[in-house]
Amino acid sequence: MNHVSTHLLQSERWGQLKNQFGWTPVRVAHGDSAAQLLFKRLPLGLSVAYVPKGPALDWNNTVQAQALLARIHTEAKRRRAVFLKIEPDMPATDPLRPALAQFFADSGFRPADTIQPQTSVVINISPPEDEILAQMKQKTRYNIRLAAKKGVTIRPGTVVDIAAFYRLSQLTAQRDGFGIHSQAYYRLAFELFAPNHCALLLAEFAGEPLAALMVFAHGADAYYFYGASSNEQRQLMPTYLLQWEAMRWAKARGCTRYDLWGIPNADDSALEAEFASRSDGLWGVYRFKRGFGGDIVRSVGAFDYVYNSLLYRLYQRRRGR
């Protein structure tokens, strides 16, 4: 399941990471198809089953898809799952979307909310660097150059720098209302994936860290999962230079796509009409990310299969609160 055609969240390393923080990874396969399930324990020996950005299969092959789904159901029932959530790694524009939706409907699934962001900005980083820069908004290019001109420097971090990254993450969470992971989570993610599949990059000025991010590489794709910034010296635009250096890191490792991972789940017209006036949720993030160019990509969403209707409703109600 570490084949380049799979998503990072279907990789064995990702399962090892989640295993230390409340999830149990289980891998199933049938022929050329495979899936990594994550099980979250609930009280009374129950669980929730989740397939993030998977499974890896040819959706044209209905027989194989049904066989793999049967194995997924077997594992879910064995662990007394209340429901199974599957989030396929497929853009909404994929020609196979109607067939996929029909397959899930015929198999007893219902459309559901996603856990991962459903909409993102994905940048083509295969062209030369000057062409990537040319596709960005003029203001973003200006901010990248301004940061470098004003003396902001970018350096790769080591595991020792996870503490500084976490301090910046706490500041960001307080300022912007974002949830964050524990310091131990970021440390293990770095230890599992670095140096070939993850980089911790820090933007510094006069020796002080102003911003940091963790970028991951998997096959042709790179993902900007975690980022943080200080409340100080924001006029130096360190996050812009930091993001550009992350793209360069990904490009040097053979990645051709850079996923900025998460913007508001709104249609294109609403995104462009409202980004300047809204700051709630991911709108402030989108205002920053849209400057780097790229394409808005929406996934097909998520599908739930319910094993226990009463407990599913109770779970959804509690999650809604």
N, C-alpha and C positions, 0 to 999 in steps of 0.2 A: 504493500500500500504506500510505499515511498516512491512509486513511479512518478515521473514528471507530470503525468496527466492528472494526478490527484491534487487536491487542495492541501495546503499546509495543515489545516485543521483535521485532515484525515491521516496525517503522518504519525508514525509510531512515537516520535519524540513528543508531539503534542499530547498524545495519550499519556505518556510518562509524566508530563507536566501536570495535567489535570488530575492524575491519579494521586498526587500529593496534596490536593486541595478539594477533596470531597467528591470526586468523580471516579468511577471505576471503568477503565477502558476495556472493551471486548471487541475483538476483530473476527469477522466472519467472511467467508468467501465462497463463491460458486463459479467454477470455470475462470473466466477472465474478469469477473466482477467481484467487488469487495466493498466492505463497509467497516468503519470503526464506530461502534456505539459507545456512548458515554452514559453511565448510569449514576443518577443522583439518589442517594438513600433518603427515604422518608420514614416517619415513625411507623411502628407496627410491622416492620419488615417489608414495607412497600418501597417503590422506587419510581423514578421518571426516566424514560429512555430517550436518548437524543442522538441523532446522526447529523453532526455539523458539516455543512458543505460536502455532502456525499449523498448516496454512495457513488463509487466509481464504477460506472457501467455504461454499456451502449444502450441508450433508451429505445433504439430501434428494435432491439432484441427483446421482445416482450416475454418470451419463454424464460430467458435468463434472468430478467428483472423479477419475474414472479418467483422463480426458484430462490433468488437471493432474498427477496422479501419474506419468504417462508422461513428462512433461517434466522432472519432478524426477529420475526415474531416469536420464534422458538426461544431465543435468548431473552427477549423482553418478558415473556410469560414466565420463564424460569426464575426471573428476578422480581416477579410480581409487580410489573410496571403498571401504573395507573393509566398511562398513555405513552405513546411513541410519537416523537416529533422528528420529522425528516426535513432538512433544509438542503435541497439539491444545489449543486454548484452549476447553475445554468442561468445565463442572462435572460431577461424577459423577452428579448428580441430574437432568441434562438428559434429557428424554424421547427424544432422539436417540441416547443412549449405546448401546443395543443395536445399532442400525443401524450406528453408527460402528465398534463392536467387530467386527461381522460383516464390514464392508467391509475392515478391516485383515486379518482372518483370511483372507478370500477372496483378498486381494491378496498373501499370502505373508509378512505381518508376524508378529512374536511380541511379546507383552507384555514390557516391559523397565523397568528403573529409570529414573527421571526425573533430569534434570540440575537443573531448577528445583524449588523446593519443591513437593511435591504437595498439601500441606494448608496453608491459610492462614486468617486471620481477616479478614473483609471487613465494614467498617462503612458503614452507610447514612448519608451526611452531607447528604442532601437536606433533612431537617427543619430547623426553626430551631435555633439553637445550644443553647438551654436544653433542648430535647427530646433533642438528641444527648448532652448531659451527663447527662440523667436516665436514659439507657439504660446508663450506665456503672456499674461497681461503686461502692458508696459510698466505699470506701477510695481508689479512683482519683480520684474527684472531690475528696476531701479533700486528696490529695497535689498535685493541680493548684493548688488554692487556697493550700495551704501554701507551695509554691514561690514563688508571686507575693507572698504576704504577707511572706515572709522576705527578699525583695529580689532574687530571681532575675529576670533580664530576658532577653528573646528578641530577637535582632536578625537581619536578613538579612545573609548574608555575601557577599563578593565573591571573585573568583578569588584575591586575596591571602590569604584565610582558608583556602584549601585546605591550606596547610601546617599550620595549627593543627588542622584536621579530621584530617589524616593522623597527627599526633602522638597525638591522642586515639584514633584507630583502632589504633595500635600498642599503646597501653596496654590497650585492650579485648581485643585479640588475645592479649596476654600473660596477662591476667587470666582470660579465659573460654575460651581455646583456639580462637578463631575464626580462619579464614583471611581475609586481606584482600587488596585489590588494591594496586598501586603508587600512589604519589602522582601520577604522571603520568596514570594511568588516571582517578582522581577529577577531576583538573584538566580533562582532555579531556571527560569526561562533563558537567561543569559548563559548559564553553565551548560544547559542542554544543547543549545543551538550555536553558540559562538565557537570558533571564529568564522567558520565557513557559511553558516546559515543565519547569523544574527550579528548585528553591530550595535553597540551603544556609542552614540556620538554626542559630544558635549560642545556647546558654543560658549566660549569664555571671552571675557574682556578684563584686561589687567589681572589675569589669574583667577578671576571670580566666575563661577558657572552661572550663565544667564538662562540657558535653555538646554534641554537634552531630549533625545528620542531613542527608541529602539526600533530598528528596521529588521525585517526578516526576509530571507530569500528561500524560494522553493521552486526549483525548475526554472521556468521562464518568468515567474511572478515574484515581485517583491511587495511587501506589505508594511505600511506604516501603522503599527498597532498602538504604540504607546508614546506619548509626548508630554512634555511639561516645560514650564517657563517661570522665571522669576518675576516679581513685581518691579524689579529695579531695571533701569537702563533700557526700557522697552523702546525708546526712540532710536536705539541702535539697530533695531530690526534683526535680532539674532536668529529668530525662528525661520526667517526666509533663507538665510545662508545655510542654516542647519539642514533644512529640507532639501536644498539643492545638493549639498554634499551627500545626503542619504541617497539621492537619485544616482549620483556618480558612483557611490559604493555599489549600488545594485547593478548598475550598468557594467561595472568592472567584473562582476561575477556572472555575466552572461544573461542577466534578466532583460526582458524586452518590455515588460509591463510593470508599472509602479502604481500600486493601489493605495490611495489615500484613506480608505477605510472609514466610511461613514459620514453621510450628510443627511439633511432632512429628507424624509421619504415623501417628496412632493413632485408634481410633474414639472417639466422644464419651464413652462410659462410662469408658474407660481414661484419657482426658485429665483428666476430673474426679476420678477416683479417685487419680491418681498425681502431679498437678502440684505438690502441696504437699510431697511427699517426695523428688522427683527433681530433680537439677540437671545431669545429663549431657545432651549434645547440645543440642537446642533446648528442653529442658524449662524451664530458667530463663527463657528468652525467652518461652515460653508463659505462665508465671506472671505476667509483666509485661503481655503483650498481652491476656490474657483480661479484664483489668480494664476495658478500653475498650469492652466490649460487642461488638456485631456478631455475625455468623454464621460458623460454621466451614464453610469451603468446600473440598472436595476436587476435584481435577481427575481426568479419566479416566485419567491416567497417560501413559506413553510406549509407543511401538511401534517395534521395530527391524526393518529389512529387511536381511538379511545377503547380501552379494555374495561374500564369501570366508570360508567357515566356519572354516578352520584359523586364519587371522589374527584372526578375530573372537574365537575362544576364547582365543588368546594375549593379545589386547588386554584382554579381560575379566579374565583371570587377573592380569595385571600391574596393572590398575586396582584389583582386589580387595586386592592387597598394599599 
